Amino acid sequence: MTAHRTATAALAGVAPLLLTALAAGPAYAHGAPTDPVSRVAACGPEGEQQGAPACRAAVAANGGRAFDAWDNLRVAGVGGRDREVVPDGKLCSAGIDAYRGLDLARADWPATELTAGARFTLTYRSTIPHRGTFSLYLTEEGHDPAVPLRWADLAAEPFATVTDPELAGGAYRISGTLPTGLTGRHVLYTVWRNTDTPDTYYSCSDVVFPGGGANGVANAVPDAPTPPSPPASVPRTTVSAAAAGSPRVLVPLLAGGAAVLAGAAVGAALLLRRRPR
């Protein structure tokens, strides 16, 4: 689409404007994680969770500005000095004012459930290919999502690092093994350091490791009764955290429980009718 518009403009005789744009440097967008979904992608115009409470709050904190440029969260000239350039408490926005709503410390950001110690692949959707290195970090055990994210909250070393992966099907895929011993809510922090441009991209993806404490799945709905197990013929369905408003909701459990109760009521009615008067 961009190439088509540029060609059309040149044919229309606006070459001077095109030369001015080129001299100013590239202004295109480039990408963000979509699985596990990043905050900016989840809340952007193409995100399925833009109506989630955390996304609405983020837009409000942005002064009402939506995350239309969901794939353009980058800082030029960092040169590997990430911890010097990006301030504590502003890791998710990379210190860019237009994305400041992403730094809100909340425990209800749309989240993806992961398994500690398992093999893992991050999907990073990209619109323009670049060379560079992806580094994936996770917050350490005990992370509190209600506190602004700091560099000290992340593990000292990335759990996965990939240089110059192939762009296939419109996305990069970075694989590694997740750390063990993680429970509850965490932030997966992705840093993409370009080598063919001066830009570094930053993004926060909220994830949940089952079996956690107050900030995990185990206590997502306090004091909620455990519903009965569904019949074998009823499959378990997991609803995403963003869609359901909690890390995990098993919808068929409720449906199965209702079916069991209804069946019991019908059986009792038949027995009463057969009793001799």
TORKOL-4160 file (C-alpha; in steps of 0.2 Angstrom, whole numbers, padded with zeros to 4 digits, m for minus):
277
<pt num="1" X="0000" Y="0000" Z="0000"/>
<pt num="2" X="0014" Y="0012" Z="0004"/>
<pt num="3" X="0024" Y="0008" Z="m0011"/>
<pt num="4" X="0008" Y="0011" Z="m0022"/>
<pt num="5" X="0005" Y="0028" Z="m0014"/>
<pt num="6" X="0022" Y="0033" Z="m0017"/>
<pt num="7" X="0022" Y="0028" Z="m0035"/>
<pt num="8" X="0006" Y="0037" Z="m0038"/>
<pt num="9" X="0012" Y="0053" Z="m0030"/>
<pt num="10" X="0028" Y="0053" Z="m0041"/>
<pt num="11" X="0017" Y="0051" Z="m0057"/>
<pt num="12" X="0006" Y="0065" Z="m0051"/>
<pt num="13" X="0021" Y="0077" Z="m0051"/>
<pt num="14" X="0025" Y="0078" Z="m0032"/>
<pt num="15" X="0043" Y="0072" Z="m0033"/>
<pt num="16" X="0049" Y="0086" Z="m0022"/>
<pt num="17" X="0038" Y="0081" Z="m0008"/>
<pt num="18" X="0043" Y="0063" Z="m0010"/>
<pt num="19" X="0062" Y="0068" Z="m0009"/>
<pt num="20" X="0058" Y="0078" Z="0007"/>
<pt num="21" X="0050" Y="0063" Z="0015"/>
<pt num="22" X="0065" Y="0052" Z="0011"/>
<pt num="23" X="0077" Y="0065" Z="0018"/>
<pt num="24" X="0068" Y="0065" Z="0034"/>
<pt num="25" X="0071" Y="0047" Z="0037"/>
<pt num="26" X="0059" Y="0032" Z="0038"/>
<pt num="27" X="0042" Y="0035" Z="0047"/>
<pt num="28" X="0035" Y="0018" Z="0045"/>
<pt num="29" X="0029" Y="0006" Z="0058"/>
<pt num="30" X="0037" Y="m0011" Z="0061"/>
<pt num="31" X="0029" Y="m0023" Z="0073"/>
<pt num="32" X="0025" Y="m0029" Z="0091"/>
<pt num="33" X="0022" Y="m0046" Z="0099"/>
<pt num="34" X="0004" Y="m0053" Z="0096"/>
<pt num="35" X="0007" Y="m0070" Z="0105"/>
<pt num="36" X="0008" Y="m0068" Z="0120"/>
<pt num="37" X="m0001" Y="m0052" Z="0115"/>
<pt num="38" X="0008" Y="m0036" Z="0120"/>
<pt num="39" X="m0002" Y="m0022" Z="0129"/>
<pt num="40" X="0000" Y="m0011" Z="0114"/>
<pt num="41" X="m0007" Y="m0024" Z="0101"/>
<pt num="42" X="m0021" Y="m0030" Z="0113"/>
<pt num="43" X="m0027" Y="m0012" Z="0115"/>
<pt num="44" X="m0023" Y="m0006" Z="0097"/>
<pt num="45" X="m0036" Y="m0003" Z="0083"/>
<pt num="46" X="m0034" Y="m0021" Z="0077"/>
<pt num="47" X="m0033" Y="m0029" Z="0095"/>
<pt num="48" X="m0048" Y="m0040" Z="0101"/>
<pt num="49" X="m0046" Y="m0033" Z="0119"/>
<pt num="50" X="m0047" Y="m0014" Z="0116"/>
<pt num="51" X="m0063" Y="m0014" Z="0126"/>
<pt num="52" X="m0055" Y="m0022" Z="0141"/>
<pt num="53" X="m0055" Y="m0011" Z="0157"/>
<pt num="54" X="m0036" Y="m0010" Z="0157"/>
<pt num="55" X="m0036" Y="m0004" Z="0138"/>
<pt num="56" X="m0049" Y="0009" Z="0142"/>
<pt num="57" X="m0039" Y="0015" Z="0156"/>
<pt num="58" X="m0023" Y="0016" Z="0146"/>
<pt num="59" X="m0032" Y="0026" Z="0133"/>
<pt num="60" X="m0039" Y="0038" Z="0146"/>
<pt num="61" X="m0021" Y="0040" Z="0154"/>
<pt num="62" X="m0015" Y="0044" Z="0136"/>
<pt num="63" X="m0027" Y="0059" Z="0136"/>
<pt num="64" X="m0039" Y="0050" Z="0126"/>
<pt num="65" X="m0027" Y="0046" Z="0112"/>
<pt num="66" X="m0029" Y="0028" Z="0105"/>
<pt num="67" X="m0014" Y="0017" Z="0101"/>
<pt num="68" X="m0016" Y="0018" Z="0082"/>
<pt num="69" X="0003" Y="0016" Z="0080"/>
<pt num="70" X="0003" Y="0000" Z="0089"/>
<pt num="71" X="0018" Y="m0006" Z="0079"/>
<pt num="72" X="0029" Y="0009" Z="0081"/>
<pt num="73" X="0034" Y="0009" Z="0099"/>
<pt num="74" X="0053" Y="0012" Z="0097"/>
<pt num="75" X="0067" Y="0023" Z="0103"/>
<pt num="76" X="0082" Y="0028" Z="0091"/>
<pt num="77" X="0100" Y="0029" Z="0096"/>
<pt num="78" X="0099" Y="0018" Z="0112"/>
<pt num="79" X="0115" Y="0008" Z="0107"/>
<pt num="80" X="0112" Y="m0005" Z="0120"/>
<pt num="81" X="0110" Y="0007" Z="0134"/>
<pt num="82" X="0092" Y="0002" Z="0138"/>
<pt num="83" X="0093" Y="0004" Z="0157"/>
<pt num="84" X="0100" Y="0021" Z="0155"/>
<pt num="85" X="0088" Y="0027" Z="0142"/>
<pt num="86" X="0072" Y="0019" Z="0147"/>
<pt num="87" X="0067" Y="0025" Z="0165"/>
<pt num="88" X="0060" Y="0013" Z="0179"/>
<pt num="89" X="0041" Y="0014" Z="0179"/>
<pt num="90" X="0041" Y="0017" Z="0160"/>
<pt num="91" X="0047" Y="0001" Z="0153"/>
<pt num="92" X="0031" Y="m0003" Z="0144"/>
<pt num="93" X="0030" Y="0014" Z="0135"/>
<pt num="94" X="0049" Y="0015" Z="0133"/>
<pt num="95" X="0047" Y="0033" Z="0141"/>
<pt num="96" X="0037" Y="0039" Z="0125"/>
<pt num="97" X="0023" Y="0050" Z="0131"/>
<pt num="98" X="0011" Y="0044" Z="0117"/>
<pt num="99" X="0011" Y="0027" Z="0125"/>
<pt num="100" X="0012" Y="0032" Z="0143"/>
<pt num="101" X="m0005" Y="0023" Z="0147"/>
<pt num="102" X="0004" Y="0006" Z="0144"/>
<pt num="103" X="0014" Y="0009" Z="0160"/>
<pt num="104" X="m0002" Y="0008" Z="0172"/>
<pt num="105" X="0001" Y="m0004" Z="0186"/>
<pt num="106" X="m0014" Y="m0015" Z="0185"/>
<pt num="107" X="m0018" Y="m0034" Z="0188"/>
<pt num="108" X="m0031" Y="m0035" Z="0174"/>
<pt num="109" X="m0021" Y="m0032" Z="0158"/>
<pt num="110" X="m0026" Y="m0045" Z="0145"/>
<pt num="111" X="m0015" Y="m0060" Z="0148"/>
<pt num="112" X="m0009" Y="m0076" Z="0140"/>
<pt num="113" X="m0007" Y="m0092" Z="0150"/>
<pt num="114" X="0010" Y="m0100" Z="0150"/>
<pt num="115" X="0018" Y="m0116" Z="0158"/>
<pt num="116" X="0034" Y="m0113" Z="0168"/>
<pt num="117" X="0048" Y="m0123" Z="0161"/>
<pt num="118" X="0040" Y="m0127" Z="0144"/>
<pt num="119" X="0046" Y="m0124" Z="0127"/>
<pt num="120" X="0039" Y="m0108" Z="0121"/>
<pt num="121" X="0038" Y="m0097" Z="0104"/>
<pt num="122" X="0034" Y="m0079" Z="0104"/>
<pt num="123" X="0026" Y="m0072" Z="0088"/>
<pt num="124" X="0031" Y="m0055" Z="0084"/>
<pt num="125" X="0021" Y="m0047" Z="0070"/>
<pt num="126" X="0031" Y="m0036" Z="0058"/>
<pt num="127" X="0026" Y="m0025" Z="0044"/>
<pt num="128" X="0044" Y="m0021" Z="0038"/>
<pt num="129" X="0058" Y="m0033" Z="0039"/>
<pt num="130" X="0074" Y="m0028" Z="0049"/>
<pt num="131" X="0090" Y="m0036" Z="0055"/>
<pt num="132" X="0093" Y="m0037" Z="0073"/>
<pt num="133" X="0092" Y="m0046" Z="0089"/>
<pt num="134" X="0077" Y="m0051" Z="0100"/>
<pt num="135" X="0079" Y="m0053" Z="0119"/>
<pt num="136" X="0065" Y="m0060" Z="0129"/>
<pt num="137" X="0065" Y="m0056" Z="0148"/>
<pt num="138" X="0053" Y="m0062" Z="0162"/>
<pt num="139" X="0049" Y="m0054" Z="0179"/>
<pt num="140" X="0056" Y="m0064" Z="0193"/>
<pt num="141" X="0045" Y="m0074" Z="0205"/>
<pt num="142" X="0035" Y="m0063" Z="0217"/>
<pt num="143" X="0032" Y="m0049" Z="0204"/>
<pt num="144" X="0018" Y="m0038" Z="0210"/>
<pt num="145" X="0008" Y="m0032" Z="0195"/>
<pt num="146" X="0001" Y="m0017" Z="0205"/>
<pt num="147" X="0018" Y="m0009" Z="0206"/>
<pt num="148" X="0026" Y="0000" Z="0191"/>
<pt num="149" X="0038" Y="m0011" Z="0182"/>
<pt num="150" X="0056" Y="m0008" Z="0185"/>
<pt num="151" X="0072" Y="m0015" Z="0177"/>
<pt num="152" X="0076" Y="m0023" Z="0194"/>
<pt num="153" X="0060" Y="m0033" Z="0192"/>
<pt num="154" X="0066" Y="m0042" Z="0177"/>
<pt num="155" X="0078" Y="m0057" Z="0177"/>
<pt num="156" X="0096" Y="m0051" Z="0174"/>
<pt num="157" X="0098" Y="m0061" Z="0158"/>
<pt num="158" X="0085" Y="m0065" Z="0144"/>
<pt num="159" X="0078" Y="m0083" Z="0144"/>
<pt num="160" X="0079" Y="m0082" Z="0125"/>
<pt num="161" X="0089" Y="m0072" Z="0112"/>
<pt num="162" X="0088" Y="m0074" Z="0093"/>
<pt num="163" X="0098" Y="m0064" Z="0080"/>
<pt num="164" X="0091" Y="m0061" Z="0063"/>
<pt num="165" X="0076" Y="m0073" Z="0063"/>
<pt num="166" X="0067" Y="m0076" Z="0047"/>
<pt num="167" X="0051" Y="m0065" Z="0043"/>
<pt num="168" X="0039" Y="m0078" Z="0038"/>
<pt num="169" X="0020" Y="m0075" Z="0036"/>
<pt num="170" X="0021" Y="m0058" Z="0042"/>
<pt num="171" X="0029" Y="m0062" Z="0058"/>
<pt num="172" X="0046" Y="m0067" Z="0067"/>
<pt num="173" X="0045" Y="m0082" Z="0079"/>
<pt num="174" X="0057" Y="m0082" Z="0093"/>
<pt num="175" X="0059" Y="m0099" Z="0103"/>
<pt num="176" X="0066" Y="m0104" Z="0119"/>
<pt num="177" X="0062" Y="m0113" Z="0136"/>
<pt num="178" X="0053" Y="m0103" Z="0149"/>
<pt num="179" X="0061" Y="m0102" Z="0167"/>
<pt num="180" X="0055" Y="m0114" Z="0180"/>
<pt num="181" X="0047" Y="m0109" Z="0197"/>
<pt num="182" X="0036" Y="m0095" Z="0190"/>
<pt num="183" X="0018" Y="m0094" Z="0197"/>
<pt num="184" X="0005" Y="m0080" Z="0195"/>
<pt num="185" X="0005" Y="m0065" Z="0185"/>
<pt num="186" X="0021" Y="m0059" Z="0176"/>
<pt num="187" X="0027" Y="m0047" Z="0162"/>
<pt num="188" X="0036" Y="m0054" Z="0147"/>
<pt num="189" X="0047" Y="m0040" Z="0141"/>
<pt num="190" X="0053" Y="m0040" Z="0123"/>
<pt num="191" X="0068" Y="m0029" Z="0117"/>
<pt num="192" X="0072" Y="m0029" Z="0098"/>
<pt num="193" X="0088" Y="m0021" Z="0094"/>
<pt num="194" X="0089" Y="m0017" Z="0076"/>
<pt num="195" X="0106" Y="m0017" Z="0067"/>
<pt num="196" X="0101" Y="m0010" Z="0050"/>
<pt num="197" X="0092" Y="0005" Z="0059"/>
<pt num="198" X="0096" Y="0015" Z="0074"/>
<pt num="199" X="0080" Y="0009" Z="0083"/>
<pt num="200" X="0076" Y="m0002" Z="0098"/>
<pt num="201" X="0058" Y="m0008" Z="0100"/>
<pt num="202" X="0051" Y="m0012" Z="0118"/>
<pt num="203" X="0035" Y="m0021" Z="0123"/>
<pt num="204" X="0026" Y="m0028" Z="0138"/>
<pt num="205" X="0016" Y="m0044" Z="0136"/>
<pt num="206" X="0006" Y="m0049" Z="0152"/>
<pt num="207" X="0007" Y="m0068" Z="0156"/>
<pt num="208" X="0000" Y="m0080" Z="0169"/>
<pt num="209" X="0008" Y="m0095" Z="0176"/>
<pt num="210" X="m0005" Y="m0106" Z="0185"/>
<pt num="211" X="m0003" Y="m0111" Z="0203"/>
<pt num="212" X="0001" Y="m0093" Z="0209"/>
<pt num="213" X="m0004" Y="m0084" Z="0225"/>
<pt num="214" X="m0013" Y="m0068" Z="0226"/>
<pt num="215" X="m0008" Y="m0062" Z="0209"/>
<pt num="216" X="m0011" Y="m0078" Z="0200"/>
<pt num="217" X="m0024" Y="m0089" Z="0193"/>
<pt num="218" X="m0027" Y="m0098" Z="0210"/>
<pt num="219" X="m0034" Y="m0083" Z="0218"/>
<pt num="220" X="m0042" Y="m0074" Z="0203"/>
<pt num="221" X="m0059" Y="m0076" Z="0210"/>
<pt num="222" X="m0058" Y="m0076" Z="0229"/>
<pt num="223" X="m0070" Y="m0087" Z="0238"/>
<pt num="224" X="m0079" Y="m0094" Z="0223"/>
<pt num="225" X="m0086" Y="m0111" Z="0225"/>
<pt num="226" X="m0079" Y="m0125" Z="0214"/>
<pt num="227" X="m0092" Y="m0130" Z="0201"/>
<pt num="228" X="m0095" Y="m0149" Z="0198"/>
<pt num="229" X="m0085" Y="m0157" Z="0184"/>
<pt num="230" X="m0093" Y="m0158" Z="0167"/>
<pt num="231" X="m0099" Y="m0175" Z="0159"/>
<pt num="232" X="m0085" Y="m0183" Z="0148"/>
<pt num="233" X="m0095" Y="m0178" Z="0133"/>
<pt num="234" X="m0093" Y="m0159" Z="0137"/>
<pt num="235" X="m0076" Y="m0152" Z="0132"/>
<pt num="236" X="m0068" Y="m0140" Z="0143"/>
<pt num="237" X="m0066" Y="m0122" Z="0135"/>
<pt num="238" X="m0054" Y="m0109" Z="0141"/>
<pt num="239" X="m0059" Y="m0091" Z="0139"/>
<pt num="240" X="m0045" Y="m0079" Z="0137"/>
<pt num="241" X="m0041" Y="m0067" Z="0152"/>
<pt num="242" X="m0045" Y="m0051" Z="0142"/>
<pt num="243" X="m0061" Y="m0058" Z="0135"/>
<pt num="244" X="m0068" Y="m0064" Z="0152"/>
<pt num="245" X="m0060" Y="m0051" Z="0163"/>
<pt num="246" X="m0051" Y="m0065" Z="0173"/>
<pt num="247" X="m0036" Y="m0075" Z="0169"/>
<pt num="248" X="m0046" Y="m0091" Z="0166"/>
<pt num="249" X="m0064" Y="m0095" Z="0165"/>
<pt num="250" X="m0070" Y="m0113" Z="0161"/>
<pt num="251" X="m0087" Y="m0110" Z="0154"/>
<pt num="252" X="m0093" Y="m0128" Z="0151"/>
<pt num="253" X="m0090" Y="m0132" Z="0170"/>
<pt num="254" X="m0106" Y="m0121" Z="0173"/>
<pt num="255" X="m0115" Y="m0128" Z="0159"/>
<pt num="256" X="m0111" Y="m0146" Z="0164"/>
<pt num="257" X="m0116" Y="m0143" Z="0182"/>
<pt num="258" X="m0133" Y="m0136" Z="0177"/>
<pt num="259" X="m0136" Y="m0151" Z="0166"/>
<pt num="260" X="m0133" Y="m0163" Z="0181"/>
<pt num="261" X="m0144" Y="m0153" Z="0192"/>
<pt num="262" X="m0158" Y="m0153" Z="0179"/>
<pt num="263" X="m0156" Y="m0172" Z="0176"/>
<pt num="264" X="m0158" Y="m0175" Z="0195"/>
<pt num="265" X="m0173" Y="m0165" Z="0196"/>
<pt num="266" X="m0182" Y="m0174" Z="0182"/>
<pt num="267" X="m0177" Y="m0191" Z="0190"/>
<pt num="268" X="m0184" Y="m0186" Z="0206"/>
<pt num="269" X="m0201" Y="m0181" Z="0198"/>
<pt num="270" X="m0203" Y="m0198" Z="0189"/>
<pt num="271" X="m0200" Y="m0207" Z="0205"/>
<pt num="272" X="m0213" Y="m0198" Z="0214"/>
<pt num="273" X="m0226" Y="m0201" Z="0200"/>
<pt num="274" X="m0223" Y="m0220" Z="0201"/>
<pt num="275" X="m0225" Y="m0221" Z="0220"/>
<pt num="276" X="m0242" Y="m0229" Z="0225"/>
<pt num="277" X="m0255" Y="m0217" Z="0232"/>
